Amino acid sequence: MSRLLVIIAVILILALVLGGVGALDDAANIILRILQVIFELLARLINLFVDLLKSFG
């Protein structure tokens, strides 16, 4: 879990740096795509865990 927080912190720092050079729109699009992938993976893992619990019960 701490690795995920470090990744998010690095992404936010990169957004600040890229924003300083005027590339914030591109950086924002990239960050949104990365966060979307992360949340989709988390949702799939949660769904797999719920399905696993249902199969035992």
N, C-alpha and C positions, 0 to 999 in steps of 0.2 A: 504494500500500500504506500509506503514511503517513497518507493521508486516512482510511482505514478505522480505523487506530489512534486517530486524533483523534475519530472518531465514537464509537468504543467508550468512550474516556475521558470524553467528554461524557455518554454514557448512564450511566456509572458515577457521575459527579458528580451528575447529576440524581437517581439512586437514593439517594445519601446525603442530598441536600437534602430529597427527598420523605419519606425515612425519618425525618428530623428532625421533620417535621410530622405524622407518624403515617399517611402514605399509602403506606407501603412495600409493602403487598400489591398495590395497584393498580399501583404503579411496577414491581414485580417481574414482574407479568403482562405489562405493556407491553414491558419489556426483553426478556423471554423471547420474545415474539412477534417483536420486531425482530431479535434474534439468530437466531431460527429462519429468518426470511426471508433474512438475510445468508448463513447457511450453506447454505440451499437454492440461492441464486443461485450461490454458489461451487461447489457440487456440480454444478449444471447446466453452468457454464462449463468445469469439468474434464471432464465427460462430452462436451461439444462438442469440446473440444480433443483428447480421446482418439479420438473418432470421426473427426475431421479427420486425425489421424495415421494411423489405420487405412485411410482412403481413399487416402492417398498410398502406403501400403506394401502 
